[in-house]
Amino acid sequence: MSESSAVREPRGGGNKDNERTSPATFYRQVVAELRKVVWPTQEQLITYFIVVMVFVVAMMALVSALDLAFGRMVFALFTGGSN
């Protein structure tokens, strides 16, 4: 069997106190982490929005074209190719 300390230690590292964080401490930690975030400028946000919308519209067009092509192909297969 393994003699590794990772196998013997309890979950969560084992070297810290296993006490839960209080809600107030958790909130302070969340606020501190949010202060570290680099928020996009309005110009960046608009650019990202446009890029995402163009990508979504392109994917919708691709899926729609494939759906139409496969639908016609299956329809032709099961009806013998006549319109």
MDAnalysis code that builds the backbone (N, CA, C; Angstrom):
import MDAnalysis as mda
import numpy as np

u = mda.Universe.empty(249, n_residues=83, atom_resindex=np.repeat(np.arange(83), 3), trajectory=True)
u.add_TopologyAttr("name", ["N", "CA", "C"] * 83)
u.add_TopologyAttr("resid", np.arange(1, 84))
u.add_TopologyAttr("resname", ["MET", "SER", "GLU", "SER", "SER", "ALA", "VAL", "ARG", "GLU", "PRO", "ARG", "GLY", "GLY", "GLY", "ASN", "LYS", "ASP", "ASN", "GLU", "ARG", "THR", "SER", "PRO", "ALA", "THR", "PHE", "TYR", "ARG", "GLN", "VAL", "VAL", "ALA", "GLU", "LEU", "ARG", "LYS", "VAL", "VAL", "TRP", "PRO", "THR", "GLN", "GLU", "GLN", "LEU", "ILE", "THR", "TYR", "PHE", "ILE", "VAL", "VAL", "MET", "VAL", "PHE", "VAL", "VAL", "ALA", "MET", "MET", "ALA", "LEU", "VAL", "SER", "ALA", "LEU", "ASP", "LEU", "ALA", "PHE", "GLY", "ARG", "MET", "VAL", "PHE", "ALA", "LEU", "PHE", "THR", "GLY", "GLY", "SER", "ASN"])
u.atoms.positions = np.array([
    [0.829, -1.190, 0.000],
    [0.000, 0.000, 0.000],
    [0.864, 1.242, 0.000],
    [0.238, 2.369, -0.254],
    [0.949, 3.630, -0.349],
    [1.244, 4.193, 1.036],
    [2.422, 4.738, 1.194],
    [2.802, 5.394, 2.434],
    [2.715, 6.912, 2.299],
    [2.021, 7.390, 1.284],
    [1.926, 8.814, 1.018],
    [1.129, 9.513, 2.104],
    [1.546, 10.738, 2.434],
    [0.811, 11.503, 3.435],
    [-0.529, 11.976, 2.899],
    [-0.660, 12.048, 1.553],
    [-1.922, 12.486, 0.966],
    [-3.025, 11.472, 1.221],
    [-2.647, 10.215, 1.362],
    [-3.635, 9.173, 1.601],
    [-4.102, 9.210, 3.046],
    [-3.216, 9.533, 3.956],
    [-3.548, 9.490, 5.382],
    [-4.208, 10.751, 5.901],
    [-3.972, 11.889, 5.238],
    [-4.519, 13.146, 5.746],
    [-5.996, 13.248, 5.395],
    [-6.778, 13.848, 6.288],
    [-8.190, 14.042, 5.968],
    [-8.356, 15.075, 4.865],
    [-9.531, 15.110, 4.305],
    [-9.839, 16.054, 3.237],
    [-9.654, 17.488, 3.707],
    [-9.214, 18.353, 2.774],
    [-9.064, 19.766, 3.112],
    [-7.670, 20.117, 3.583],
    [-6.726, 19.206, 3.437],
    [-5.350, 19.538, 3.792],
    [-4.938, 18.982, 5.133],
    [-5.793, 19.010, 6.123],
    [-5.508, 18.425, 7.416],
    [-4.672, 19.290, 8.342],
    [-3.970, 20.287, 7.854],
    [-3.118, 21.079, 8.725],
    [-3.794, 22.359, 9.189],
    [-4.970, 22.666, 8.690],
    [-5.721, 23.848, 9.137],
    [-6.809, 23.403, 10.097],
    [-7.319, 24.351, 10.833],
    [-8.471, 24.038, 11.682],
    [-9.650, 23.711, 10.784],
    [-10.427, 22.757, 11.175],
    [-11.566, 22.328, 10.370],
    [-12.826, 23.134, 10.699],
    [-12.641, 24.354, 11.173],
    [-13.788, 25.199, 11.489],
    [-14.293, 25.875, 10.227],
    [-15.583, 26.117, 10.197],
    [-16.184, 26.782, 9.045],
    [-15.928, 28.285, 9.129],
    [-15.879, 28.918, 7.962],
    [-15.711, 30.362, 7.898],
    [-17.044, 31.021, 8.212],
    [-17.011, 32.085, 8.999],
    [-18.255, 32.776, 9.329],
    [-18.757, 33.529, 8.099],
    [-20.054, 33.786, 8.011],
    [-20.583, 34.531, 6.865],
    [-19.946, 35.911, 6.694],
    [-19.655, 36.580, 7.779],
    [-19.039, 37.909, 7.691],
    [-17.629, 37.816, 7.096],
    [-16.861, 36.826, 7.530],
    [-15.514, 36.639, 6.982],
    [-15.579, 36.276, 5.508],
    [-16.519, 35.396, 5.167],
    [-16.696, 35.009, 3.770],
    [-17.019, 36.234, 2.916],
    [-17.932, 37.083, 3.378],
    [-18.308, 38.292, 2.647],
    [-17.106, 39.212, 2.467],
    [-16.310, 39.403, 3.519],
    [-15.116, 40.245, 3.413],
    [-14.136, 39.680, 2.395],
    [-13.980, 38.367, 2.370],
    [-13.077, 37.745, 1.412],
    [-13.590, 37.904, -0.025],
    [-14.899, 37.779, -0.206],
    [-15.487, 37.961, -1.536],
    [-15.262, 39.382, -2.019],
    [-15.527, 40.359, -1.177],
    [-15.329, 41.767, -1.548],
    [-13.855, 42.030, -1.867],
    [-12.943, 41.462, -1.083],
    [-11.510, 41.649, -1.338],
    [-11.118, 41.055, -2.686],
    [-11.657, 39.889, -3.031],
    [-11.354, 39.280, -4.328],
    [-11.949, 40.086, -5.473],
    [-13.147, 40.627, -5.285],
    [-13.778, 41.428, -6.342],
    [-13.018, 42.726, -6.591],
    [-12.343, 43.236, -5.585],
    [-11.532, 44.444, -5.782],
    [-10.327, 44.167, -6.659],
    [-9.877, 42.908, -6.721],
    [-8.727, 42.534, -7.538],
    [-9.093, 42.362, -9.009],
    [-10.380, 42.252, -9.301],
    [-10.825, 41.990, -10.672],
    [-10.558, 43.211, -11.542],
    [-10.051, 42.974, -12.746],
    [-9.862, 44.038, -13.720],
    [-11.115, 44.066, -14.587],
    [-11.958, 45.051, -14.356],
    [-13.230, 45.137, -15.060],
    [-12.998, 45.746, -16.438],
    [-13.706, 45.270, -17.475],
    [-13.526, 45.834, -18.821],
    [-14.108, 47.240, -18.911],
    [-13.510, 48.035, -19.794],
    [-14.051, 49.369, -20.041],
    [-15.315, 49.224, -20.882],
    [-16.053, 50.308, -21.041],
    [-17.279, 50.257, -21.831],
    [-16.960, 49.913, -23.289],
    [-15.859, 50.437, -23.806],
    [-15.462, 50.145, -25.184],
    [-15.143, 48.655, -25.360],
    [-14.415, 48.086, -24.401],
    [-14.110, 46.656, -24.460],
    [-15.385, 45.822, -24.356],
    [-16.283, 46.242, -23.480],
    [-17.533, 45.515, -23.292],
    [-18.358, 45.504, -24.568],
    [-18.442, 46.631, -25.241],
    [-19.186, 46.711, -26.504],
    [-18.516, 45.832, -27.558],
    [-17.187, 45.876, -27.627],
    [-16.459, 45.050, -28.595],
    [-16.708, 43.570, -28.333],
    [-16.607, 43.148, -27.087],
    [-16.835, 41.746, -26.740],
    [-18.267, 41.339, -27.066],
    [-19.218, 42.219, -26.784],
    [-20.627, 41.936, -27.060],
    [-20.829, 41.714, -28.559],
    [-20.249, 42.581, -29.380],
    [-20.404, 42.462, -30.833],
    [-19.756, 41.170, -31.331],
    [-18.574, 40.852, -30.831],
    [-17.891, 39.621, -31.241],
    [-18.742, 38.400, -30.887],
    [-19.275, 38.376, -29.696],
    [-20.102, 37.241, -29.272],
    [-21.366, 37.149, -30.120],
    [-22.014, 38.271, -30.382],
    [-23.245, 38.238, -31.177],
    [-22.972, 37.776, -32.606],
    [-21.874, 38.237, -33.215],
    [-21.518, 37.795, -34.571],
    [-21.260, 36.297, -34.569],
    [-20.542, 35.790, -33.569],
    [-20.277, 34.359, -33.480],
    [-21.573, 33.568, -33.319],
    [-22.470, 34.026, -32.476],
    [-23.736, 33.322, -32.253],
    [-24.570, 33.310, -33.528],
    [-24.646, 34.431, -34.229],
    [-25.416, 34.487, -35.479],
    [-24.782, 33.570, -36.524],
    [-23.455, 33.538, -36.605],
    [-22.779, 32.653, -37.557],
    [-23.054, 31.188, -37.222],
    [-23.028, 30.828, -35.954],
    [-23.320, 29.452, -35.559],
    [-24.781, 29.094, -35.842],
    [-25.689, 30.042, -35.618],
    [-27.100, 29.804, -35.930],
    [-27.285, 29.559, -37.425],
    [-26.608, 30.343, -38.258],
    [-26.701, 30.168, -39.708],
    [-26.138, 28.816, -40.125],
    [-25.009, 28.418, -39.561],
    [-24.404, 27.128, -39.884],
    [-25.323, 25.975, -39.493],
    [-25.830, 26.003, -38.285],
    [-26.720, 24.931, -37.819],
    [-28.003, 24.912, -38.632],
    [-28.538, 26.074, -38.961],
    [-29.755, 26.129, -39.777],
    [-29.509, 25.552, -41.165],
    [-28.380, 25.881, -41.781],
    [-28.055, 25.357, -43.105],
    [-27.878, 23.838, -43.061],
    [-27.181, 23.345, -42.037],
    [-27.017, 21.899, -41.901],
    [-28.357, 21.213, -41.666],
    [-29.206, 21.810, -40.861],
    [-30.528, 21.246, -40.594],
    [-31.349, 21.184, -41.878],
    [-31.320, 22.245, -42.655],
    [-32.054, 22.274, -43.923],
    [-31.509, 21.224, -44.885],
    [-30.189, 21.129, -45.002],
    [-29.574, 20.170, -45.917],
    [-29.886, 18.735, -45.509],
    [-29.707, 18.413, -44.234],
    [-29.983, 17.050, -43.784],
    [-31.474, 16.735, -43.855],
    [-32.311, 17.727, -43.576],
    [-33.760, 17.517, -43.678],
    [-34.176, 17.195, -45.102],
    [-33.654, 17.938, -46.065],
    [-33.973, 17.665, -47.469],
    [-33.420, 16.315, -47.905],
    [-32.210, 15.990, -47.425],
    [-31.599, 14.712, -47.785],
    [-32.428, 13.539, -47.248],
    [-32.862, 13.617, -46.003],
    [-33.673, 12.551, -45.417],
    [-35.032, 12.494, -46.103],
    [-35.610, 13.638, -46.397],
    [-36.905, 13.683, -47.081],
    [-36.785, 13.027, -48.459],
    [-35.713, 13.349, -49.192],
    [-35.488, 12.751, -50.522],
    [-35.246, 11.241, -50.390],
    [-34.557, 10.820, -49.355],
    [-34.262, 9.404, -49.154],
    [-35.543, 8.610, -48.913],
    [-36.443, 9.130, -48.092],
    [-37.641, 8.385, -47.746],
    [-38.795, 8.559, -48.733],
    [-38.748, 9.569, -49.581],
    [-39.829, 9.742, -50.548],
    [-39.407, 9.308, -51.954],
    [-38.218, 8.799, -52.126],
    [-37.763, 8.315, -53.412],
    [-37.215, 9.392, -54.303],
    [-36.955, 10.550, -53.809],
    [-36.339, 11.618, -54.595],
    [-37.306, 12.471, -55.387],
    [-38.585, 12.225, -55.323],
    [-39.534, 13.051, -56.072],
    [-40.037, 14.200, -55.198],
    [-40.341, 15.329, -55.856],
    [-40.833, 16.495, -55.120],
    [-42.293, 16.437, -54.949],
])
